């Protein structure tokens, strides 16, 4: 089971990605964003992997969804490819351990920062509770927290670009008869 953060789901759900800019680790724009994510989902589906959506991620999606929210929820709930994963007792224990690590490393944090940190920690804690080896996320804080607990993070720039469909070498490909 793998975990998808909100950016991956937004790429899958939104038709128009013109106002979303994904950058690589050198801050350069990533090309073929939708194609990369769709190819990943196809490969995961073909391998039988389950894509887990933590409930804090679902909340982020629902906030941004507007009137499409109920349709998104229906699509996730009825899909055999996706699983909605709650912040349960196991995740709470994992979150507590991660918060202890973060607090030990960073003594003075403003309260506003802690609200975001706790949300990201819930996502990572759910991943840890689900025994997920990887989180697909563009969020640097999620990546930092995941590394603390031994979970790898893959960004969209890390994904394969799907292969182009093979082109025929013949000028008359598909024609049963050659011209006279």
SULLINTA-V234130 format. One record per pair of residues at least 24 apart in sequence whose ideal C-beta (glycine too) atoms are under 7 Angstrom apart, sorted by sequence separation. I is the first residue (numbers start at 1). GAP is how many residues later the second one is. D is the distance in whole Angstrom. If there is no record, write none. Layout:
# SULLINTA-V234130
((I:GAP:D) (I:GAP:D))
This chain:
# SULLINTA-V234130
((117:24:7) (121:24:6) (127:24:6) (12:25:6) (116:25:7) (120:25:6) (124:25:6) (11:26:5) (58:26:6) (95:26:5) (98:26:6) (95:27:6) (98:27:6) (124:27:7) (8:29:6) (12:29:7) (53:29:6) (55:29:6) (51:30:6) (55:30:7) (95:30:4) (51:31:5) (52:31:5) (53:31:5) (54:31:5) (55:31:5) (56:31:7) (91:31:7) (94:31:4) (53:32:7) (55:32:6) (50:33:5) (52:33:5) (91:34:4) (94:34:4) (87:35:5) (91:35:5) (94:35:5) (45:36:5) (91:38:4) (87:39:6) (90:39:4) (85:41:5) (88:41:7) (2:42:7) (9:44:7) (85:45:6) (2:47:6) (4:47:5) (98:47:6) (101:47:5) (1:48:7) (9:48:7) (1:49:5) (2:49:6) (3:49:5) (4:49:6) (2:50:7) (98:50:6) (1:51:5) (3:51:6) (6:51:5) (98:51:6) (5:52:6) (9:52:5) (4:53:7) (6:54:4) (6:55:6) (13:59:6) (56:63:6) (56:66:5) (57:66:6) (56:67:5) (54:68:7) (54:69:5) (54:72:4) (52:78:6) (52:80:6) (22:116:6) (5:118:6) (37:119:7) (40:119:5) (36:120:6) (39:121:6) (37:122:7) (33:123:6) (36:123:4) (39:123:4) (3:124:4) (36:124:7) (36:125:6) (30:126:5) (35:126:7) (30:127:5) (35:127:5) (8:128:5) (1:129:5) (3:129:5) (32:129:5) (2:130:6) (5:130:6) (7:130:7) (1:131:5) (5:131:6) (7:131:4) (2:132:5) (3:132:4) (4:132:5) (5:132:4) (25:132:7) (3:133:7) (5:133:7) (24:133:4) (2:134:7) (5:134:6) (22:134:5) (5:137:6))
